[in-house]
Amino acid sequence: MTTDQTIQDATTFASLGVDADLVDELDRQGITSPFPIQTLTMSDAIAGMDITGKAETGSGKTLAFGLPMVMHVTKGKPKRPQGLVLVPTRELAVQVTLALTPFLELRNLTAVSVYGGAPMGPQIDALKAGASIAIATPGRLIDLIERKAFDPRDVSIVTLDEADQMADMGFMPQVRAIMAHLPEVRQTFLFSATLDHQVQELIDRYMHDPIDHEVESPIETVDSMEHRFLKVHYMDKAKVVKELSRHNDRVLAFTRTKTGADRLSRDLFELDVASAPIHGDLPQKKREQSLRRFSDGVVKVLVATNVAARGLHIDGVDVVVHFDPPDDPKTYVHRSGRTARAGEEGLVVTLVEWDQVNEVLGIQRRADLNIPIVKMFSNDERLADLASWVPPPEEAPFKAKSIKKRKRRGF
């Protein structure tokens, strides 16, 4: 009997139709086996079909759409790329560009990142030079179209990446405006973690008989993570983060505000913890530097706001810390999904001040997380291996019956 896992294990990039030169580059990068979303979508994408892919950030979507795009495009005319990738954030634009560049270089082709918060001149120059693929945030791309620095008439393949996040961030009007400028005859990919009504509207309006693919993700049910809820004193919170960073290589801490991110980063610096903030008020160069230093291991704690971390692909995050509790279960899942990527396990720690307990209990109930909120100080020995320590089940805040009742009612 052949199982899905057997099929996955037997699949190679070559068998999916990826060209030999690109397979060789994958081998050089140590990428030998496709992720599930790549296995599901690549053959149809290479064959010229419109496709939708439902899978979480970090599941391998960039190569799933990127390699077929590389195989599709040729040298671009000035200002007229043939491929377009729309992304929600500047950081993701840079990451996608870096991921695709080695494959494009094999064919003497180029890509350009197009995003706000950076000088427009170099982006315009790269488009004039004949970039084959543009990876763009919606706002800056509209600016370039209006300035006639980007001519969309040659775009024959387009990807909407992290479509649900673009919807959450209010970019749907810009996305619709951009899609209206594109040629009617084109190939379209859409990748998203969820397919809510706004994303479905894009599919219905701008795609032609798309083939739908979905990877069941453990992230949506938060089952692949270990969750710990710690009741802490306000004055001790930064020290708790410091202690977590002592026993883990990479800690990603979330704050509700940009000011809070700067404050926590300063507090950690004063505690001799290498840290860096990332949020929308920082110059793009500073944001990229913070992200690079965190990825390289120079910085142990990256302090981020929700918007700044949307769509980021950061490998090897050991612990996600909700320094400020999220506003709702969806935000909890999005934040927490920065760890436990591509099926790996991860630790998620929520710091709860005394006056935030009821707020967090509400999020727990709606997220089906019946986990005790345990009082803990920064000198607690359990912080050394928090993932292995199991909270006392008898202190769980909800009775099992109450959880089941809410699930039946659709909460």
Secondary structure, DSSP 8 states (H G I E B T S, - for coil): ---HHHHHHH--TTTTT--HHHHHHHHHTT--S--HHHHHHHHHHHTT--EEEE--TTSSHHHHHHHHHHHH----BTTB-SEEEE-SSHHHHHHHHHHHHHHHHTTT--EEEE-SSS-HHHHHHHHHTT-SEEEE-HHHHHHHHHTTSS-GGG--EEEE-SHHHHHHTT-HHHHHHHHHHS-SS-EEEEEES---HHHHHHHHHH-SS-EEEE---GGGGTTTEEEEEEE--GGGHHHHHHHHHHT-S-EEEE-SSHHHHHHHHHHHHHTT--EEEE-TTS-HHHHHHHHHHHHTTS-SEEEE-HHHHTT---TT--EEEESS--SSHHHHHHHHTTSSGGG--EEEEEEE-GGGHHHHHHHHHHHT----EEE--TT-GGGGGTTT----GGG-SS-HHHHHHHHHHT-
